[in-house]
């Protein structure tokens, strides 16, 4: 294969993988008002509190939750690093056999760079992400991850709250988020249907 065709194929595979990746975003704190405002429809929505049991202590699984890195400037790469990452994506998508360590390490670097890096101004989010290369949108299963509780936003409607509670209340704890009087702080109270 001529180098130009190989490079073109790798860039096409990169685009395909980027479009088909499943990304699950999480944050460390339930009581961040900005996060409730931005990601839970101005506190009209819900937040899922999760338990995570590490099932991969060596970090070999590509979809293991990872902390987002916050940077002031975009990361720079050499041509060789970019070629290695794109080649790993090409191997992964084609199902071809390559060095398991090379493909795995290069894919992790690709995912980390593309999906686990954000501008420093977003560091208040304290975000974690799980990224899985896939064949498109769908349910993302993350071994070791389970729902601990459902947190209902301060403005969550009674209809949404009772509907969710009716469906999941027997298996998951439900709590309502409340703003403390004369304060900007949030607290949690048991949800009573």
Secondary structure by P-SEA (a helix, b strand, c coil): ccaaaaaaaaaaaaaaaaaabbbbbbbcccccaaaaacccccccbbbbbbbbccccccccccccbbbbbbbcccccccaaaaaaaaaaaaaaaacccccaaaaaaaaaaaaaacccccccccccccbbbbbbbcccccbbbbccccccbbbbcccccaaaaaaaaacccccbbbbbbbbcccccccccccccc
